[in-house]
Amino acid sequence: MTTVANILDGLTRDGELYEALDDGSVRCYACGHRCLIREGKRGICQVRFNEGGKLRVPWGYVAALQSDPVEKKPFFHVLPGANALTFGMLGCDFHCGYCQNWLTSQAMRDPNSDVSVNYVRRITPERMVQAAHDTNASIVVSSYNEPLITSEWAVGIFKEAKAAGLMCAYVSNGNNTPEVMEYLRPYISAYKIDLKCMQDKSYRKLGGVLQNTLDGIQRAHDMGLWVEVVTLVVPGFNDSSEELWDAARFLTSVSPDIPWHVTAFHKDYKMTEPDNTPVQTLLRASEIGREAGLRYVYAGNIPGRVGEYESTFCPNCNQIVVRRTGYTITEYRLTEDRKCPNCSAKVAGLWPDKPSEVKLNGWGLPRLV
């Protein structure tokens, strides 16, 4: 009988992010779990495994592939209006009860996600670059499941993408290690991280460790990557003003230029008891972010209902420099040298070289590839 494991194990190659130990086990460095994997066993993610004293890792397929507005990642300070060819594989090192991508992220962990094997399609890095060109994408992004656990495959794609003049980025839970970040650093320019809460006990319920993610945010910023952070605000889980203040203060301590996206929870997967996040909660979280000293705070997942928190304002004169509705750019006012046209203050981000080429009033919707 063919199983999900049989199929996925056949789509692997020898990994690079590990240490082989004398007893035949391996120590994986792809994520903060740093799994010690014995012969014939799997890591927490289930998709990295020890075969004959070597670590086998996912390679040569995607389980999700589409062209998204870069704002959907969300990256609000990276090439506004651009298309981002976004790919994902199967598996994750967390098990969040509210995951909207659980069908792919929980493969080999939740039998209900076994259907995800039907999404698998073989592909080469070269074909991925061609898909980027075909969809007029400026950015290639690893996302949907947790990209850290498939970093060898991501780098295989990113090498080709960078050579073709494309920007590359990660959308991650931030449970990274120094080793995986050094491995990725030559290829990625931007790194979006989910800061899920500020209580370690709550983080462990999701399969993570709070300090690992805090360190991951600091590490990515210190390496010179453009970092944006998302907190999904879940009623009764992480929506207290105290916890939101803790998150905002931490991000400000790393850099007040880090964009903080506070986004609305909706019932999904195993977390169906909390109510969906009210608009007022997002506005309260956004106000906390600004009061804590963050220069760029956004409220997401409820387009058209959060007022000024969809757009980018100059941190000096408070004039709008990028106006958005949902994932659509309706006005772009930054100059070629990335400055506010009103007061000439610098606005942090990875902005386009030619403002005239920013796509305005686009569809703002993803497209399957």
MILOBA-684960 format. One record per residue (C-alpha): residue number from 1; residue in one letter; x, z, y. Coordinates in steps of 0.5 Angstrom, whole numbers, plus 500, padded with zeros to 3 digits. Example, Ala and Ser with C-alpha at 12.3 -4.5 7.8 and 13.67 -1.06 7.14 Angstrom:
<recs>
+-----+--------+-----+-----+-----+
! num ! residu !   X !   Z !   Y !
+-----+--------+-----+-----+-----+
!   1 !      A ! 525 ! 516 ! 491 !
!   2 !      S ! 527 ! 514 ! 498 !
+-----+--------+-----+-----+-----+
</recs>
This chain:
<recs>
+-----+--------+-----+-----+-----+
! num ! residu !   X !   Z !   Y !
+-----+--------+-----+-----+-----+
!   1 !      M ! 500 ! 500 ! 500 !
!   2 !      T ! 503 ! 498 ! 507 !
!   3 !      T ! 503 ! 504 ! 512 !
!   4 !      V ! 504 ! 504 ! 519 !
!   5 !      A ! 511 ! 508 ! 517 !
!   6 !      N ! 513 ! 502 ! 513 !
!   7 !      I ! 511 ! 497 ! 518 !
!   8 !      L ! 515 ! 500 ! 524 !
!   9 !      D ! 521 ! 502 ! 520 !
!  10 !      G ! 522 ! 495 ! 518 !
!  11 !      L ! 522 ! 494 ! 526 !
!  12 !      T ! 528 ! 498 ! 527 !
!  13 !      R ! 536 ! 497 ! 528 !
!  14 !      D ! 542 ! 502 ! 528 !
!  15 !      G ! 541 ! 507 ! 534 !
!  16 !      E ! 546 ! 508 ! 540 !
!  17 !      L ! 544 ! 515 ! 543 !
!  18 !      Y ! 546 ! 520 ! 537 !
!  19 !      E ! 552 ! 523 ! 534 !
!  20 !      A ! 553 ! 523 ! 527 !
!  21 !      L ! 555 ! 530 ! 524 !
!  22 !      D ! 559 ! 531 ! 518 !
!  23 !      D ! 553 ! 533 ! 513 !
!  24 !      G ! 550 ! 527 ! 514 !
!  25 !      S ! 545 ! 529 ! 519 !
!  26 !      V ! 544 ! 526 ! 526 !
!  27 !      R ! 543 ! 529 ! 533 !
!  28 !      C ! 539 ! 525 ! 537 !
!  29 !      Y ! 540 ! 525 ! 545 !
!  30 !      A ! 534 ! 520 ! 547 !
!  31 !      C ! 530 ! 526 ! 549 !
!  32 !      G ! 530 ! 533 ! 551 !
!  33 !      H ! 528 ! 535 ! 544 !
!  34 !      R ! 535 ! 533 ! 542 !
!  35 !      C ! 532 ! 533 ! 535 !
!  36 !      L ! 537 ! 535 ! 529 !
!  37 !      I ! 535 ! 530 ! 524 !
!  38 !      R ! 537 ! 530 ! 516 !
!  39 !      E ! 538 ! 525 ! 511 !
!  40 !      G ! 531 ! 521 ! 510 !
!  41 !      K ! 527 ! 525 ! 516 !
!  42 !      R ! 524 ! 524 ! 522 !
!  43 !      G ! 525 ! 526 ! 529 !
!  44 !      I ! 519 ! 529 ! 533 !
!  45 !      C ! 517 ! 523 ! 536 !
!  46 !      Q ! 516 ! 520 ! 528 !
!  47 !      V ! 519 ! 513 ! 530 !
!  48 !      R ! 527 ! 515 ! 530 !
!  49 !      F ! 529 ! 517 ! 523 !
!  50 !      N ! 536 ! 518 ! 519 !
!  51 !      E ! 537 ! 513 ! 514 !
!  52 !      G ! 544 ! 514 ! 510 !
!  53 !      G ! 547 ! 518 ! 516 !
!  54 !      K ! 545 ! 513 ! 521 !
!  55 !      L ! 539 ! 514 ! 526 !
!  56 !      R ! 534 ! 508 ! 526 !
!  57 !      V ! 531 ! 506 ! 532 !
!  58 !      P ! 525 ! 502 ! 534 !
!  59 !      W ! 527 ! 495 ! 536 !
!  60 !      G ! 524 ! 488 ! 537 !
!  61 !      Y ! 517 ! 489 ! 538 !
!  62 !      V ! 511 ! 491 ! 543 !
!  63 !      A ! 505 ! 494 ! 542 !
!  64 !      A ! 502 ! 493 ! 549 !
!  65 !      L ! 504 ! 488 ! 554 !
!  66 !      Q ! 501 ! 486 ! 561 !
!  67 !      S ! 503 ! 484 ! 568 !
!  68 !      D ! 500 ! 490 ! 573 !
!  69 !      P ! 501 ! 491 ! 580 !
!  70 !      V ! 507 ! 496 ! 581 !
!  71 !      E ! 502 ! 501 ! 585 !
!  72 !      K ! 499 ! 502 ! 578 !
!  73 !      K ! 505 ! 505 ! 575 !
!  74 !      P ! 504 ! 508 ! 580 !
!  75 !      F ! 510 ! 506 ! 585 !
!  76 !      F ! 508 ! 506 ! 592 !
!  77 !      H ! 515 ! 505 ! 595 !
!  78 !      V ! 518 ! 500 ! 590 !
!  79 !      L ! 516 ! 492 ! 592 !
!  80 !      P ! 509 ! 493 ! 595 !
!  81 !      G ! 504 ! 488 ! 592 !
!  82 !      A ! 509 ! 486 ! 587 !
!  83 !      N ! 507 ! 484 ! 579 !
!  84 !      A ! 511 ! 489 ! 574 !
!  85 !      L ! 511 ! 486 ! 567 !
!  86 !      T ! 510 ! 492 ! 563 !
!  87 !      F ! 511 ! 494 ! 556 !
!  88 !      G ! 510 ! 499 ! 551 !
!  89 !      M ! 512 ! 501 ! 544 !
!  90 !      L ! 509 ! 506 ! 539 !
!  91 !      G ! 510 ! 514 ! 539 !
!  92 !      C ! 512 ! 519 ! 544 !
!  93 !      D ! 515 ! 526 ! 544 !
!  94 !      F ! 509 ! 530 ! 547 !
!  95 !      H ! 502 ! 530 ! 544 !
!  96 !      C ! 498 ! 531 ! 551 !
!  97 !      G ! 491 ! 532 ! 549 !
!  98 !      Y ! 488 ! 528 ! 555 !
!  99 !      C ! 493 ! 522 ! 554 !
! 100 !      Q ! 489 ! 516 ! 556 !
! 101 !      N ! 494 ! 512 ! 552 !
! 102 !      W ! 494 ! 516 ! 545 !
! 103 !      L ! 492 ! 510 ! 541 !
! 104 !      T ! 499 ! 508 ! 542 !
! 105 !      S ! 503 ! 514 ! 544 !
! 106 !      Q ! 500 ! 518 ! 538 !
! 107 !      A ! 502 ! 513 ! 532 !
! 108 !      M ! 504 ! 516 ! 526 !
! 109 !      R ! 502 ! 523 ! 529 !
! 110 !      D ! 494 ! 522 ! 529 !
! 111 !      P ! 491 ! 518 ! 523 !
! 112 !      N ! 486 ! 516 ! 528 !
! 113 !      S ! 491 ! 512 ! 532 !
! 114 !      D ! 493 ! 508 ! 526 !
! 115 !      V ! 489 ! 502 ! 528 !
! 116 !      S ! 495 ! 501 ! 534 !
! 117 !      V ! 499 ! 498 ! 528 !
! 118 !      N ! 495 ! 492 ! 529 !
! 119 !      Y ! 497 ! 491 ! 537 !
! 120 !      V ! 504 ! 490 ! 534 !
! 121 !      R ! 507 ! 483 ! 536 !
! 122 !      R ! 515 ! 481 ! 535 !
! 123 !      I ! 518 ! 479 ! 541 !
! 124 !      T ! 525 ! 478 ! 543 !
! 125 !      P ! 529 ! 480 ! 550 !
! 126 !      E ! 529 ! 473 ! 552 !
! 127 !      R ! 522 ! 472 ! 551 !
! 128 !      M ! 520 ! 478 ! 555 !
! 129 !      V ! 524 ! 475 ! 561 !
! 130 !      Q ! 520 ! 469 ! 560 !
! 131 !      A ! 514 ! 473 ! 560 !
! 132 !      A ! 516 ! 476 ! 567 !
! 133 !      H ! 517 ! 469 ! 570 !
! 134 !      D ! 511 ! 466 ! 567 !
! 135 !      T ! 507 ! 472 ! 571 !
! 136 !      N ! 511 ! 472 ! 577 !
! 137 !      A ! 513 ! 479 ! 576 !
! 138 !      S ! 519 ! 482 ! 580 !
! 139 !      I ! 520 ! 488 ! 576 !
! 140 !      V ! 520 ! 490 ! 568 !
! 141 !      V ! 518 ! 496 ! 567 !
! 142 !      S ! 518 ! 501 ! 560 !
! 143 !      S ! 511 ! 505 ! 560 !
! 144 !      Y ! 505 ! 506 ! 556 !
! 145 !      N ! 508 ! 510 ! 551 !
! 146 !      E ! 514 ! 515 ! 552 !
! 147 !      P ! 520 ! 510 ! 554 !
! 148 !      L ! 525 ! 515 ! 553 !
! 149 !      I ! 525 ! 515 ! 545 !
! 150 !      T ! 525 ! 507 ! 545 !
! 151 !      S ! 531 ! 507 ! 550 !
! 152 !      E ! 535 ! 502 ! 546 !
! 153 !      W ! 530 ! 497 ! 546 !
! 154 !      A ! 529 ! 498 ! 553 !
! 155 !      V ! 536 ! 497 ! 555 !
! 156 !      G ! 536 ! 490 ! 550 !
! 157 !      I ! 531 ! 488 ! 555 !
! 158 !      F ! 533 ! 490 ! 561 !
! 159 !      K ! 540 ! 487 ! 560 !
! 160 !      E ! 537 ! 480 ! 560 !
! 161 !      A ! 532 ! 482 ! 566 !
! 162 !      K ! 538 ! 484 ! 570 !
! 163 !      A ! 542 ! 478 ! 569 !
! 164 !      A ! 535 ! 474 ! 571 !
! 165 !      G ! 535 ! 478 ! 578 !
! 166 !      L ! 529 ! 482 ! 576 !
! 167 !      M ! 529 ! 490 ! 578 !
! 168 !      C ! 528 ! 495 ! 572 !
! 169 !      A ! 524 ! 501 ! 572 !
! 170 !      Y ! 522 ! 507 ! 567 !
! 171 !      V ! 515 ! 511 ! 567 !
! 172 !      S ! 516 ! 517 ! 563 !
! 173 !      N ! 515 ! 524 ! 562 !
! 174 !      G ! 522 ! 526 ! 565 !
! 175 !      N ! 524 ! 530 ! 558 !
! 176 !      N ! 531 ! 526 ! 559 !
! 177 !      T ! 538 ! 528 ! 557 !
! 178 !      P ! 544 ! 527 ! 561 !
! 179 !      E ! 546 ! 522 ! 555 !
! 180 !      V ! 540 ! 518 ! 556 !
! 181 !      M ! 540 ! 517 ! 563 !
! 182 !      E ! 547 ! 515 ! 563 !
! 183 !      Y ! 545 ! 510 ! 558 !
! 184 !      L ! 540 ! 507 ! 562 !
! 185 !      R ! 543 ! 508 ! 569 !
! 186 !      P ! 546 ! 501 ! 569 !
! 187 !      Y ! 540 ! 498 ! 569 !
! 188 !      I ! 534 ! 502 ! 572 !
! 189 !      S ! 533 ! 502 ! 579 !
! 190 !      A ! 526 ! 507 ! 579 !
! 191 !      Y ! 524 ! 512 ! 575 !
! 192 !      K ! 517 ! 515 ! 575 !
! 193 !      I ! 516 ! 522 ! 572 !
! 194 !      D ! 510 ! 526 ! 570 !
! 195 !      L ! 510 ! 533 ! 572 !
! 196 !      K ! 504 ! 536 ! 568 !
! 197 !      C ! 504 ! 543 ! 571 !
! 198 !      M ! 509 ! 549 ! 573 !
! 199 !      Q ! 507 ! 554 ! 567 !
! 200 !      D ! 512 ! 553 ! 561 !
! 201 !      K ! 507 ! 556 ! 556 !
! 202 !      S ! 502 ! 550 ! 558 !
! 203 !      Y ! 508 ! 545 ! 558 !
! 204 !      R ! 509 ! 547 ! 551 !
! 205 !      K ! 502 ! 546 ! 549 !
! 206 !      L ! 503 ! 539 ! 551 !
! 207 !      G ! 509 ! 539 ! 547 !
! 208 !      G ! 514 ! 539 ! 552 !
! 209 !      V ! 519 ! 545 ! 556 !
! 210 !      L ! 518 ! 545 ! 563 !
! 211 !      Q ! 525 ! 546 ! 565 !
! 212 !      N ! 527 ! 540 ! 561 !
! 213 !      T ! 522 ! 536 ! 566 !
! 214 !      L ! 525 ! 540 ! 572 !
! 215 !      D ! 532 ! 538 ! 570 !
! 216 !      G ! 530 ! 531 ! 569 !
! 217 !      I ! 527 ! 530 ! 576 !
! 218 !      Q ! 533 ! 533 ! 579 !
! 219 !      R ! 538 ! 529 ! 574 !
! 220 !      A ! 534 ! 522 ! 576 !
! 221 !      H ! 535 ! 524 ! 583 !
! 222 !      D ! 542 ! 526 ! 583 !
! 223 !      M ! 544 ! 519 ! 580 !
! 224 !      G ! 541 ! 515 ! 585 !
! 225 !      L ! 535 ! 513 ! 582 !
! 226 !      W ! 529 ! 512 ! 586 !
! 227 !      V ! 524 ! 517 ! 584 !
! 228 !      E ! 516 ! 518 ! 584 !
! 229 !      V ! 513 ! 524 ! 581 !
! 230 !      V ! 505 ! 524 ! 579 !
! 231 !      T ! 501 ! 530 ! 577 !
! 232 !      L ! 495 ! 529 ! 574 !
! 233 !      V ! 491 ! 535 ! 577 !
! 234 !      V ! 486 ! 538 ! 571 !
! 235 !      P ! 481 ! 543 ! 573 !
! 236 !      G ! 482 ! 550 ! 569 !
! 237 !      F ! 489 ! 547 ! 567 !
! 238 !      N ! 494 ! 546 ! 573 !
! 239 !      D ! 489 ! 546 ! 579 !
! 240 !      S ! 490 ! 553 ! 582 !
! 241 !      S ! 493 ! 553 ! 589 !
! 242 !      E ! 499 ! 557 ! 587 !
! 243 !      E ! 501 ! 552 ! 582 !
! 244 !      L ! 500 ! 546 ! 586 !
! 245 !      W ! 505 ! 550 ! 591 !
! 246 !      D ! 510 ! 551 ! 586 !
! 247 !      A ! 510 ! 544 ! 584 !
! 248 !      A ! 510 ! 541 ! 592 !
! 249 !      R ! 516 ! 546 ! 593 !
! 250 !      F ! 520 ! 544 ! 587 !
! 251 !      L ! 520 ! 537 ! 589 !
! 252 !      T ! 521 ! 538 ! 596 !
! 253 !      S ! 527 ! 542 ! 594 !
! 254 !      V ! 530 ! 536 ! 590 !
! 255 !      S ! 528 ! 531 ! 596 !
! 256 !      P ! 522 ! 531 ! 601 !
! 257 !      D ! 523 ! 524 ! 601 !
! 258 !      I ! 520 ! 524 ! 593 !
! 259 !      P ! 513 ! 521 ! 593 !
! 260 !      W ! 508 ! 526 ! 590 !
! 261 !      H ! 502 ! 523 ! 587 !
! 262 !      V ! 496 ! 528 ! 585 !
! 263 !      T ! 491 ! 524 ! 581 !
! 264 !      A ! 485 ! 525 ! 578 !
! 265 !      F ! 483 ! 527 ! 571 !
! 266 !      H ! 478 ! 524 ! 567 !
! 267 !      K ! 476 ! 526 ! 560 !
! 268 !      D ! 480 ! 523 ! 555 !
! 269 !      Y ! 482 ! 524 ! 547 !
! 270 !      K ! 482 ! 531 ! 545 !
! 271 !      M ! 481 ! 534 ! 552 !
! 272 !      T ! 473 ! 533 ! 554 !
! 273 !      E ! 471 ! 540 ! 556 !
! 274 !      P ! 474 ! 540 ! 563 !
! 275 !      D ! 470 ! 537 ! 569 !
! 276 !      N ! 473 ! 530 ! 572 !
! 277 !      T ! 477 ! 532 ! 578 !
! 278 !      P ! 473 ! 533 ! 584 !
! 279 !      V ! 475 ! 529 ! 590 !
! 280 !      Q ! 476 ! 535 ! 594 !
! 281 !      T ! 481 ! 538 ! 589 !
! 282 !      L ! 486 ! 532 ! 590 !
! 283 !      L ! 485 ! 533 ! 598 !
! 284 !      R ! 487 ! 540 ! 597 !
! 285 !      A ! 493 ! 538 ! 593 !
! 286 !      S ! 495 ! 533 ! 598 !
! 287 !      E ! 495 ! 538 ! 604 !
! 288 !      I ! 499 ! 543 ! 600 !
! 289 !      G ! 504 ! 537 ! 599 !
! 290 !      R ! 505 ! 536 ! 606 !
! 291 !      E ! 505 ! 543 ! 608 !
! 292 !      A ! 510 ! 544 ! 603 !
! 293 !      G ! 515 ! 539 ! 607 !
! 294 !      L ! 514 ! 533 ! 603 !
! 295 !      R ! 513 ! 526 ! 607 !
! 296 !      Y ! 510 ! 522 ! 602 !
! 297 !      V ! 504 ! 525 ! 599 !
! 298 !      Y ! 498 ! 520 ! 595 !
! 299 !      A ! 492 ! 522 ! 592 !
! 300 !      G ! 490 ! 517 ! 586 !
! 301 !      N ! 485 ! 515 ! 581 !
! 302 !      I ! 479 ! 515 ! 586 !
! 303 !      P ! 480 ! 509 ! 590 !
! 304 !      G ! 477 ! 509 ! 597 !
! 305 !      R ! 475 ! 516 ! 597 !
! 306 !      V ! 481 ! 520 ! 599 !
! 307 !      G ! 482 ! 517 ! 606 !
! 308 !      E ! 489 ! 517 ! 609 !
! 309 !      Y ! 492 ! 519 ! 602 !
! 310 !      E ! 492 ! 512 ! 599 !
! 311 !      S ! 497 ! 509 ! 605 !
! 312 !      T ! 504 ! 510 ! 607 !
! 313 !      F ! 505 ! 513 ! 614 !
! 314 !      C ! 512 ! 514 ! 618 !
! 315 !      P ! 514 ! 521 ! 617 !
! 316 !      N ! 517 ! 521 ! 624 !
! 317 !      C ! 511 ! 518 ! 628 !
! 318 !      N ! 505 ! 518 ! 623 !
! 319 !      Q ! 503 ! 511 ! 624 !
! 320 !      I ! 501 ! 507 ! 618 !
! 321 !      V ! 507 ! 503 ! 615 !
! 322 !      V ! 503 ! 501 ! 609 !
! 323 !      R ! 496 ! 501 ! 608 !
! 324 !      R ! 493 ! 501 ! 601 !
! 325 !      T ! 486 ! 501 ! 598 !
! 326 !      G ! 487 ! 502 ! 590 !
! 327 !      Y ! 492 ! 498 ! 588 !
! 328 !      T ! 492 ! 493 ! 593 !
! 329 !      I ! 496 ! 492 ! 599 !
! 330 !      T ! 492 ! 490 ! 605 !
! 331 !      E ! 497 ! 491 ! 611 !
! 332 !      Y ! 505 ! 492 ! 611 !
! 333 !      R ! 508 ! 493 ! 617 !
! 334 !      L ! 516 ! 495 ! 615 !
! 335 !      T ! 521 ! 491 ! 619 !
! 336 !      E ! 527 ! 488 ! 615 !
! 337 !      D ! 531 ! 494 ! 616 !
! 338 !      R ! 526 ! 498 ! 612 !
! 339 !      K ! 524 ! 502 ! 619 !
! 340 !      C ! 517 ! 503 ! 622 !
! 341 !      P ! 516 ! 498 ! 627 !
! 342 !      N ! 513 ! 503 ! 632 !
! 343 !      C ! 519 ! 508 ! 633 !
! 344 !      S ! 525 ! 505 ! 628 !
! 345 !      A ! 525 ! 511 ! 624 !
! 346 !      K ! 527 ! 509 ! 617 !
! 347 !      V ! 522 ! 510 ! 611 !
! 348 !      A ! 525 ! 512 ! 604 !
! 349 !      G ! 524 ! 507 ! 598 !
! 350 !      L ! 526 ! 500 ! 595 !
! 351 !      W ! 523 ! 496 ! 600 !
! 352 !      P ! 523 ! 488 ! 600 !
! 353 !      D ! 528 ! 484 ! 604 !
! 354 !      K ! 523 ! 480 ! 607 !
! 355 !      P ! 517 ! 483 ! 609 !
! 356 !      S ! 513 ! 476 ! 610 !
! 357 !      E ! 513 ! 475 ! 602 !
! 358 !      V ! 509 ! 482 ! 601 !
! 359 !      K ! 503 ! 480 ! 597 !
! 360 !      L ! 497 ! 482 ! 601 !
! 361 !      N ! 490 ! 483 ! 599 !
! 362 !      G ! 491 ! 481 ! 592 !
! 363 !      W ! 487 ! 483 ! 586 !
! 364 !      G ! 490 ! 489 ! 584 !
! 365 !      L ! 488 ! 489 ! 577 !
! 366 !      P ! 492 ! 488 ! 571 !
! 367 !      R ! 493 ! 482 ! 567 !
! 368 !      L ! 494 ! 482 ! 559 !
! 369 !      V ! 500 ! 477 ! 557 !
+-----+--------+-----+-----+-----+
</recs>
